[in-house]
Each structure stands twice: as structure tokens, then as C-alpha cells.
């Protein structure tokens, strides 16, 4: 008889039960996926543009009678200009910086040691209002204050630099956040360029916006921001007395304020001092406020060349995107 073959027992591996759908496994730190979404790009650029515009706009002092929405509308117009033509704001900032330094030197010549560059910026922003009995109140800039002080019509302004800064609403947190946010965007874009990873046109636009914005912030660093309350000067004399004492220089009718004759030598070479635009509530004469785009004196050759360099570099950064890839030729052409 043949022996029966031994029975071999097979032991299959016992299946491990998979976790129930409702069970979760505890994990530690999980890194962000290395991929950017559209919202990430838009949000990052919009934040940079917003904080830069917020930090760089230093508006002149408004009229007390102006409504809230009138001021908001004016700020909105300047915010749009800051984004679309940031080199224009750089031009105004350079001119205002030059005018403030000229005022500082002039006041020092007559012994006004307490007059600072902050006073000059404050004056040229409409911080000093002259209120006489024979004329509606109007702002006098640093050039007019120098004339009235040097000829003995007014005493030295008593407001201090600290008082002016107390009226300023300069937001150091916003400016610091703007520096951080722009630096982070620059680091990201430089790193992507080194790794030859694509950069979006919106990011390139934002990077180009940063240069003139930083330049504008540098030249306007000593200008008080969003001051609402001016300093009112109420002399006992009449404005007619000043005009009579000035003689032939003040014989012609004024264009914007009775103190226009003081600035005529500054605008030498022009046929006449250009009148300020009536847009934005500047219909009354004499002017009730100094508009944001008025910056005596006119730009010098050095200032114009500097702004030209900033403009060229600003435009040149956009040319980096000349070879960017787009889905269609039409989009690339646009």
C-alpha cells in the first residue's frame, strides 16, 4: 500500500484591518504644497500695492468745511494716480523736498533757528492759515512766511516740530508692514527668477511699482501725514497794508492768493505764475487750501533728471516680461 502524502497546511497572512473612515491619524507639521494658486498671487500683490499707497500718500491739509466723501474721493483719485503713474508722485515729492530745503536755508539766513524742514513741509501743505479782517482766510506757504517774517509783518511761528508731529497721523506700523511685505515679494520673485520659474505679469507690475514708491517715501519722510488742523495766524494789520508796502511787485491782480507776488521771482522764466486747477473744489479765490499737486518752486534740472531716471527704470522693469509665455499670441501682444 502506498503511504498517504502528508497534508501540508498553508498559513496565509492575516489581513490587517484598514482604519475606519472616521478614524484620523495624528500628524505633525505639514509643509505648504509647492504650488501657487491664482488667489495667492492676486492677494499678495494687492496687499503690497495697498500698504505702499497707504504709506506713501501724504495729503495736504483739507478745508474744515469739506465733507467726508469729498476727502475720500480726493484720496481715491490720488491712490489711482499712485498705482497708474507712481513716478508722478515721485516728481511731486522731489519738488516738495527741494522747496522745504530752500525754506530751511532762507529762514536760517534771518536767524530762525527753530524753523525745521518739518515746519517747511507743514507750511507748504497748507499748515498756516492767514486770517485778516479784509480778506477771506487763505493758506500761506513757506515762501510767504519767509517774506512776512523777514519784513517784520509776523513773529516767529510758535508751533514746534513736536507739535506738528502730534498732529500728524503717520502710521509707523503701516510703513513697517509695507517694507516687510515688499521685501518678501522681492525675495520670492528673485528666487523664482534664479530657479527659472515663471513670474506672473501682476507680480512684475508690483515690483516695478516698488522703486518709485520707495523714492517717494524717502523724499517725503519729513512731511506730516494727514493733518486735519492747521495753525491760524490772525494779525492786527490788513492784507491791503502788505500789498501797498510791497509796491509795484504786488500791483497786478493775484491769481490764487494775495501773496502770489512773493513767488513771482521763483517762477522766473514763465510768462506768468500758472494758475492752480479748479478741479476738486478749488473754485474760490483766494484759495482755501493748497492742492496736493502744487509744489513751488518748479523742478530744477537735477530734479528732473533724477525723476527721469526713476521713470526709465520703472518702465524698464516691465520690459523684463517681454519674453513671458502666454497661451495665445493675442494675449502676449496685449
Secondary structure, DSSP 4 states (H G I P E B T S, - for coil): -PPPPPPPPP-PPPPPPPPPTT--------PPPS---HHHHHHHHHHHHHHHHHHH--PPPPPTT--HHHHHHHHHHHHHHHHH-HHHHHHHHHHHHHHHHHHHHHHHHTT-TT--HHHHHHHHTT-EEEEETTEEEEE--HHHHHHHHHTTSS------HHHHHHH----HHHHHHHHHHHHHHHHHHHHHHHTT----HHHHHHHHHHHHHHHHHHHTTTS--S---PEEE--SS-HHHHHHHHGGGG-SPPSSSTTHHHHTTTTTTSSSPPPPP-TTT--SSS-SS--TT--SS---HHHHHHHHHHHHHHHHHHGGGGG---SSHHHHH-
